Amino acid sequence: MCATYARSRKGKELEKEYVALSKEIKKSVKRDHRAYVDRIAIEAQLATNQGNIKGMFNAMRWLTNNVRPTVVLIRDKEGKSITSIEGQIHRWKEYLEEILNTSTSSMEREEPASIPIELPVSVRPPSKREIVNAIKAMNGKAAGADNIPAEVLKADPYIYRQIFCSHYFKIFGRERSSLRNGKKES
């Protein structure tokens, strides 16, 4: 009986020691990880201060665990890989010149006088059905300037239809009367 008690007591002591060592190891891992992250953040800050955008973004990728080495093969016009930096820069220069150097003489330019000053725009207020359809079509839209999320409007579009109709009637009614008089109100 005494031997089993001694073993269980020794087992409990070992378990306590294990728990204490486990906590110490976890603290050490956290401390080391924090030091590592701080070192990478300092490298990112230094790269930013030096104007090294590539170094800054690489450090940010390491910090976000989004580490993927980027290997971009640049090919010449025949499809062969270019390995030298100077060759790659020269190829980028050729490519951009091909894209950006377009002849302006070949493009037909329209004179500013021939562009109509006023475009025909419908000033009729939207129908109730159009308002309801617009509210229902708001999928995953962020809140606008009024800070009303789309989910609130979609909860009961028929109530908001009445609110919007009254506002639109005021806006479009005022515009409609001013257009009849030949003046446009601002």
Secondary structure, 3 states (H helix, E strand, C coil): CHHHHHHHHHHHHHHHHHHHHHHHHHHHHHHHHHHHHHHHHHHHHHHHHCCCHHHHHHHHHHHCCCCCCCCCCEECCCCCEECCHHHHHHHHHHHHHHHHCCCCCCCCCCCHHHCCCCCCCCCCCCCHHHHHHHHHCCCCCCCCCCCCCHHHHHHCHHHHHHHHHHHHHHHHHHHHHHHHCCCCCC
